[in-house]
Amino acid sequence: QVQLVESGGGLVQVGGSLRLSCAASGRISSINIMGWYRQAPGKQRELVARIGSGGWTGYANSVKGRFTISRDNAKNTVALQTDSLKPEDTAVYYCNLDTGLANYWGQGTQVTVSS
């Protein structure tokens, strides 16, 4: 069974930074996509950033130039460096693992940006 555990959320002021981390455990295909999604109150969950096992990356337009996703394939971990945070970045951030056959989610970590 695959499990994802996130860490690194918290409260930060506008313009600040946070680093979110996610560790995956269990039987994991070496070919997969790991990513971060977020869900703000009253809104649908949305993609923030994704990274393939080969290293390609994709970002939502709203975070391009401010967020950076990275991964360590040997450790099955993915990180999201969030810089220049804005109040609209406030949300629960979820780690995702897509193997092509199944999707797995972490429990979520709260990011709150105060103005």
Salt bridges, closest charged atoms under 4 A:
GLU46 OE2 - ARG38 NE 2.72
ASP89 OD1 - ARG38 NH1 2.90
ASP89 OD2 - ARG66 NH1 2.75
